[in-house]
């Protein structure tokens, strides 16, 4: 290998390293965003379940009040 080939090789390795670092940052960002959305979904699921229970309770009360 001559000097130009070595420089080109080093440049390509550097470019690949930068690309890998960018992809890793993107993966980290997406993982963080996914975790946030999963927590939010869990919260919503709890709210829905709570509302369902409340609704069932009210339905039951209404049914018991009918003559």
MIVODREN-343557 format. One line per field, with one value per atom (N, C-alpha, C): atom name; x, y, z; residue in three letters; residue number from 0. Coordinates in pm, whole numbers, m for minus. Layout:
N
atom: c(CA,...)
east: c(X,...)
north: c(Y,...)
up: c(Z,...)
rest: c(ALA,...)
nr: c(NUM,...)
END
This chain:
67
atom: c(N,CA,C,N,CA,C,N,CA,C,N,CA,C,N,CA,C,N,CA,C,N,CA,C,N,CA,C,N,CA,C,N,CA,C,N,CA,C,N,CA,C,N,CA,C,N,CA,C,N,CA,C,N,CA,C,N,CA,C,N,CA,C,N,CA,C,N,CA,C,N,CA,C,N,CA,C,N,CA,C,N,CA,C,N,CA,C,N,CA,C,N,CA,C,N,CA,C,N,CA,C,N,CA,C,N,CA,C,N,CA,C,N,CA,C,N,CA,C,N,CA,C,N,CA,C,N,CA,C,N,CA,C,N,CA,C,N,CA,C,N,CA,C,N,CA,C,N,CA,C,N,CA,C,N,CA,C,N,CA,C,N,CA,C,N,CA,C,N,CA,C,N,CA,C,N,CA,C,N,CA,C,N,CA,C,N,CA,C,N,CA,C,N,CA,C,N,CA,C,N,CA,C,N,CA,C,N,CA,C,N,CA,C,N,CA,C,N,CA,C,N,CA,C,N,CA,C,N,CA,C,N,CA,C)
east: c(84,0,88,48,123,51,108,58,m85,m118,m253,m356,m322,m414,m436,m330,m341,m430,m409,m491,m638,m663,m800,m862,m784,m831,m866,m780,m803,m926,m941,m1057,m1186,m1186,m1304,m1337,m1236,m1258,m1316,m1264,m1315,m1460,m1493,m1630,m1722,m1679,m1760,m1778,m1673,m1681,m1783,m1778,m1873,m2016,m2033,m2165,m2217,m2132,m2170,m2208,m2133,m2164,m2298,m2326,m2455,m2569,m2551,m2654,m2675,m2569,m2582,m2657,m2629,m2700,m2848,m2878,m3016,m3086,m3019,m3076,m3104,m3010,m3030,m3150,m3159,m3270,m3403,m3408,m3531,m3568,m3469,m3493,m3552,m3496,m3546,m3690,m3716,m3850,m3950,m3908,m3993,m4026,m3927,m3947,m4047,m4034,m4128,m4270,m4284,m4417,m4476,m4391,m4440,m4492,m4419,m4464,m4595,m4606,m4728,m4846,m4821,m4925,m4968,m4874,m4907,m4998,m4965,m5046,m5187,m5198,m5329,m5407,m5340,m5406,m5462,m5387,m5434,m5556,m5552,m5666,m5788,m5771,m5883,m5941,m5856,m5903,m5979,m5928,m5994,m6131,m6138,m6265,m6364,m6315,m6401,m6462,m6379,m6427,m6530,m6502,m6595,m6728,m6721,m6841,m6921,m6854,m6921,m6990,m6921,m6977,m7105,m7101,m7217,m7330,m7298,m7399,m7467,m7386,m7439,m7531,m7492,m7577,m7708,m7703,m7823,m7914,m7857,m7937,m8003,m7935,m7990,m8099,m8101,m8200,m8331,m8330,m8453,m8554,m8681,m8786,m8818)
north: c(m119,0,124,217,343,442,558,657,701,716,758,652,527,420,413,434,433,549,668,783,758,703,671,569,470,366,427,512,578,669,739,825,743,632,546,490,449,399,509,629,742,771,767,789,681,557,447,460,501,521,631,741,851,805,729,678,586,501,411,490,593,676,746,796,860,760,641,538,499,489,457,567,692,804,798,766,754,640,529,415,454,524,570,664,757,852,779,688,614,523,464,380,464,581,672,712,747,788,673,554,436,411,424,406,508,634,737,703,657,625,502,407,289,327,414,461,538,621,697,602,501,402,327,292,225,314,441,536,542,549,554,426,312,185,180,234,240,330,443,534,468,400,332,226,149,45,107,215,284,335,394,443,329,218,102,55,48,5,102,230,333,321,301,286,163,54,m68,m47,22,51,134,236,322,246,161,78,m12,m68,m156,m81,37,120,155,189,223,102,m12,m133,m172,m146,m179,m83,37,137,120,46,27,m54,m12,m84,m220)
up: c(0,0,0,m86,m84,9,24,120,88,m41,m78,m41,m64,m29,121,199,344,390,332,367,332,215,174,269,306,398,533,585,714,704,593,573,575,503,499,638,711,847,935,923,1001,965,836,792,848,843,895,1046,1115,1260,1292,1217,1238,1210,1104,1070,1180,1233,1341,1466,1498,1614,1597,1476,1449,1464,1412,1424,1569,1646,1789,1864,1828,1891,1854,1730,1686,1760,1775,1848,1992,2055,2194,2204,2110,2109,2090,1996,1970,2088,2151,2267,2381,2402,2505,2474,2350,2309,2326,2290,2306,2453,2539,2682,2736,2693,2734,2690,2568,2516,2585,2618,2689,2827,2896,3028,3015,2914,2891,2863,2780,2749,2874,2960,3085,3170,3176,3252,3195,3062,2998,3023,3018,3044,3186,3281,3420,3431,3363,3364,3303,3192,3127,3220,3283,3375,3492,3544,3654,3611,3493,3441,3416,3368,3347,3479,3580,3712,3766,3749,3795,3720,3592,3510,3552,3574,3619,3754,3841,3973,3959,3875,3854,3787,3692,3627,3730,3814,3917,4010,4051,4137,4069,3942,3867,3853,3829,3815,3947,4056,4188,4231,4174,4211,4136,4027,3949,4028,4017,4092,4034)
rest: c(UNK,UNK,UNK,UNK,UNK,UNK,UNK,UNK,UNK,UNK,UNK,UNK,UNK,UNK,UNK,UNK,UNK,UNK,UNK,UNK,UNK,UNK,UNK,UNK,UNK,UNK,UNK,UNK,UNK,UNK,UNK,UNK,UNK,UNK,UNK,UNK,UNK,UNK,UNK,UNK,UNK,UNK,UNK,UNK,UNK,UNK,UNK,UNK,UNK,UNK,UNK,UNK,UNK,UNK,UNK,UNK,UNK,UNK,UNK,UNK,UNK,UNK,UNK,UNK,UNK,UNK,UNK,UNK,UNK,UNK,UNK,UNK,UNK,UNK,UNK,UNK,UNK,UNK,UNK,UNK,UNK,UNK,UNK,UNK,UNK,UNK,UNK,UNK,UNK,UNK,UNK,UNK,UNK,UNK,UNK,UNK,UNK,UNK,UNK,UNK,UNK,UNK,UNK,UNK,UNK,UNK,UNK,UNK,UNK,UNK,UNK,UNK,UNK,UNK,UNK,UNK,UNK,UNK,UNK,UNK,UNK,UNK,UNK,UNK,UNK,UNK,UNK,UNK,UNK,UNK,UNK,UNK,UNK,UNK,UNK,UNK,UNK,UNK,UNK,UNK,UNK,UNK,UNK,UNK,UNK,UNK,UNK,UNK,UNK,UNK,UNK,UNK,UNK,UNK,UNK,UNK,UNK,UNK,UNK,UNK,UNK,UNK,UNK,UNK,UNK,UNK,UNK,UNK,UNK,UNK,UNK,UNK,UNK,UNK,UNK,UNK,UNK,UNK,UNK,UNK,UNK,UNK,UNK,UNK,UNK,UNK,UNK,UNK,UNK,UNK,UNK,UNK,UNK,UNK,UNK,UNK,UNK,UNK,UNK,UNK,UNK)
nr: c(0,0,0,1,1,1,2,2,2,3,3,3,4,4,4,5,5,5,6,6,6,7,7,7,8,8,8,9,9,9,10,10,10,11,11,11,12,12,12,13,13,13,14,14,14,15,15,15,16,16,16,17,17,17,18,18,18,19,19,19,20,20,20,21,21,21,22,22,22,23,23,23,24,24,24,25,25,25,26,26,26,27,27,27,28,28,28,29,29,29,30,30,30,31,31,31,32,32,32,33,33,33,34,34,34,35,35,35,36,36,36,37,37,37,38,38,38,39,39,39,40,40,40,41,41,41,42,42,42,43,43,43,44,44,44,45,45,45,46,46,46,47,47,47,48,48,48,49,49,49,50,50,50,51,51,51,52,52,52,53,53,53,54,54,54,55,55,55,56,56,56,57,57,57,58,58,58,59,59,59,60,60,60,61,61,61,62,62,62,63,63,63,64,64,64,65,65,65,66,66,66)
END
